[in-house]
Amino acid sequence: GKMYVGSAYGKKMLLGRWQSYVRTGHGGNSDLRRFSLNYIKKHFHYSILDIYKAKVDDQIIRERETWWKQVLMTRKFGYNQN
């Protein structure tokens, strides 16, 4: 039941982020790196919480990511350390 919230911005936006998860399973998150790719494929589910156009400032996306971390309490009960 633990959750993780991440954001996607910059040149590759969502596609780049999802490609990273497909390739590694953890997308660079240190808490998720302890799990094997096979374990993640079997036990993890991914959802898109918000979608922004590429022209939206990256800071707005990061602020919304922070909001989701607070609402879902993923720092206290999930896989977010930041």
N, C-alpha and C positions, 0 to 999 in steps of 0.2 A: 503493500500500500504506500510505499514511499514515492515521492514525486521529485522531478527535476524540471526546472524552467530554464530555457535558453532562448537567446534571440538570434536573429539573422539579419545582418545589414552589411553594407559595403557593396563592393562590385558584384559579387555573386549572389548576394541576398539568400533567400530561402533555398534555392537550388544548391548552392554551395554548402550550406549547412546540412541539408539532407544527404548530400553525397558523402560528406564526412561521416555521418552516422552510419550510412550503409557500409562504408569502407572499414570503419573502426569499431562501431557499436557505441563508442563513448563520446565522439565528437570533441575530444580534448578535455572533457570534464575529469578532474582528478579522482573524485569519488566513484565514478563509473568505470574507471580504468581497472579496478580490481576484479571486474567481472570479465569472463571470456566472451568473445563475440558470439559463440554458440549459446551461452547462457542468456545473453541479452536478447538474441533473436527469439528465444523460447519464452522469456518471461516479461519482456518490456513491450509497451505499446506507446506509440507516439501520436500526439494530437497537435493541431495548429490552433492556438488560442486567439490570435489576431493576425491580420494581414494588412500590410502597408504597401503603398506604391513606392517605387525606387526613388522618387524625388523627395520623399519625406526625410527630414534630417535624422541622422543616426542617433542623435541624443534623445529624440522623442521615442524612438524604438527602445533604447536602453532604459529610459524612465518607465516605459510601460512594462518592460521585463521586470524591473524592480517592484512595480505595483503587483504584478502577478505573484512574485515570490512572497510578498507580504500577505496577500489574500490567501494563498494556498499554504502558507507557512512552511515553505520548502527549505528554508534555512534551519529551522528548528527541527522539523520532522522529515526532511527529505535529503536530497543530494546536492543542494546548493550551499556552498561555503561563503560565497561573496554576496 
